Amino acid sequence: MSTVTMTAYDKLLLDYKPRPICTERAYKKAMKQVEALMTKPHLPRAESEMLDVLAALVEQYESIEHPTPKTTPGEMLAHLIEAREVSQAEVAKATKIPASTISAVLSGERQISKANVTKLAAYFHVSADLFIADPQ
């Protein structure tokens, strides 16, 4: 008789059951799951992977049903700071990006460096593409 060992990710699949998002109802459910994971300050690997899967499904649905308007990387950073209800100082401390740099990006005085794009994307659990200026 064999015993099946469930990993932490397998256990998450029992609660989250990620599926393609095709309706507004499914979208809202997925967003609740994403928000529940994002409220945790440090995610274990399994939960971080689940967040990545859910975020990809949400992003796919939003790109079709709720396309993101053209925004600058600074505007996106401002939006994410507001949505996560954190201060510029908290973002600076967590990402080790100087507060003056974050302030300069938000005011449009400077662009976000490649190194800082990576740090911000990891902190906010979003695609780095959100912080890269569209050349058009």
Helices and strands as residue ranges (DSSP letters): H 8-16, H 24-38, H 45-65, H 73-84, H 88-95, H 99-106, H 114-124, G 128-131
